[in-house]
Amino acid sequence: MINALEPLGTQMVEDMIGFWVMWHLYGGFDGLVEFGMHKSTIWRKVARFRKMTGHHPDVFVMPGISIDPKAYWESSDIKVGRPPIKP
């Protein structure tokens, strides 16, 4: 049986995982600002991430998943969004 809040919870988890990945691929706060994300949006997402995981995106570890920004940016010419100024 599906709980009425399950779709919202699923969407929030997807958003937070995506935010965590982007945080690392773009080099954290400054990189996301350079990417075009508004500062207040970043602070709001960091606060929500901390509330959900108990950790800042810099120190959160997701077992089984590792992110290698250098390998990602060197892997091909086709990327989503522009690369960070300082990878």
Secondary structure by P-SEA (a helix, b strand, c coil): ccccaaaaaaaaaaaaaaaaaaaaaaccaaaaaaacccaaaaaaaaaaaaaaccccccccccccccccaaaaaaccccccccccccc
